[in-house]
Amino acid sequence: MSIKKQFVKSKPVCKVTFSIEAKEAAQASVVGDFNNWNPEEGALNKLKNGTFKGVFDLDKDAAYEFKYLVDGEYINESEADSYKWNEFAGAENSVLEV
């Protein structure tokens, strides 16, 4: 799993690349505050090496709670900036700060 942040000088956004290795999985998404926890909006593309990857433009100077959704299972990002307890989920969510 990894997160790569690329700040855009001409716009108030950060291009964030999410990737998760899931060779056996059929589908994977990143869901969070930035896409209303919608798996369709956060769909990741599967690469030949079994990694799912996607790039999203997120507003700068913000923090977002998120998780990966891999074949229906929620997974936290090991390289998240921090973690935050979520009462609704009854678990911690990964936090991304841009």
C-alpha positions as CSV (number, residue, x, y, z in Angstrom):
1,M,0.0,0.0,0.0
2,S,1.2,3.5,-0.6
3,I,0.1,7.1,-1.0
4,K,2.0,9.6,-3.3
5,K,1.2,13.3,-3.1
6,Q,2.0,15.7,-5.9
7,F,1.1,19.3,-5.3
8,V,0.0,21.4,-8.3
9,K,1.5,24.9,-8.3
10,S,-1.1,26.4,-10.6
11,K,-4.2,25.0,-8.7
12,P,-5.2,24.6,-5.1
13,V,-5.2,20.8,-5.4
14,C,-3.0,17.9,-4.7
15,K,-2.8,14.9,-7.1
16,V,-2.9,11.9,-4.8
17,T,-2.0,8.4,-6.1
18,F,-3.5,5.6,-4.0
19,S,-2.2,2.0,-4.6
20,I,-2.8,-1.3,-2.9
21,E,-1.5,-4.7,-3.8
22,A,-4.3,-7.2,-4.0
23,K,-3.3,-9.9,-6.6
24,E,-6.3,-12.1,-5.8
25,A,-8.9,-9.4,-5.7
26,A,-11.5,-8.7,-8.4
27,Q,-12.0,-5.1,-7.6
28,A,-10.7,-2.3,-5.3
29,S,-11.7,1.2,-4.5
30,V,-10.6,4.0,-2.2
31,V,-13.5,5.5,-0.3
32,G,-13.6,8.5,2.0
33,D,-14.7,12.0,2.8
34,F,-13.5,13.2,-0.6
35,N,-15.9,11.1,-2.6
36,N,-18.8,10.6,-0.1
37,W,-17.6,7.0,0.6
38,N,-18.8,6.0,-2.9
39,P,-16.9,2.9,-4.2
40,E,-17.8,3.8,-7.8
41,E,-16.3,7.3,-7.6
42,G,-13.1,5.8,-6.0
43,A,-12.6,2.8,-8.3
44,L,-9.0,1.8,-8.8
45,N,-7.5,0.2,-11.9
46,K,-5.9,-3.2,-11.7
47,L,-2.4,-3.4,-13.1
48,K,-0.7,-6.5,-14.5
49,N,1.4,-6.9,-11.4
50,G,-1.8,-7.2,-9.2
51,T,-1.6,-3.7,-7.8
52,F,-4.7,-1.5,-7.9
53,K,-4.0,2.2,-8.5
54,G,-5.8,5.4,-9.0
55,V,-5.1,9.2,-9.1
56,F,-7.4,11.7,-7.6
57,D,-7.4,15.5,-7.3
58,L,-8.0,16.6,-3.7
59,D,-8.3,20.1,-2.3
60,K,-5.2,21.3,-0.5
61,D,-5.0,22.3,3.2
62,A,-7.5,19.6,4.3
63,A,-7.6,16.3,6.0
64,Y,-9.6,13.3,4.7
65,E,-10.7,10.1,6.4
66,F,-10.6,7.1,4.0
67,K,-10.2,3.4,3.6
68,Y,-9.6,0.9,0.8
69,L,-12.5,-1.3,-0.2
70,V,-11.2,-4.6,-1.6
71,D,-13.7,-7.2,-2.6
72,G,-16.1,-5.9,0.0
73,E,-13.5,-5.7,2.9
74,Y,-12.4,-2.4,4.3
75,I,-8.7,-2.0,4.8
76,N,-6.7,0.9,6.3
77,E,-3.6,2.4,4.6
78,S,-0.4,1.4,6.5
79,E,1.3,4.7,5.3
80,A,-1.6,7.0,6.4
81,D,-0.7,10.3,8.0
82,S,-2.7,9.3,11.0
83,Y,-5.7,7.3,12.1
84,K,-9.0,8.5,13.6
85,W,-11.7,6.6,15.5
86,N,-15.1,6.6,13.7
87,E,-18.1,5.9,15.8
88,F,-20.3,5.1,12.7
89,A,-17.9,2.4,11.5
90,G,-16.8,1.3,15.0
91,A,-13.2,1.3,13.8
92,E,-10.3,3.5,12.9
93,N,-10.1,5.2,9.6
94,S,-7.0,6.2,7.8
95,V,-6.4,10.0,7.6
96,L,-4.7,11.8,4.6
97,E,-3.5,15.3,5.1
98,V,-2.8,17.5,2.0
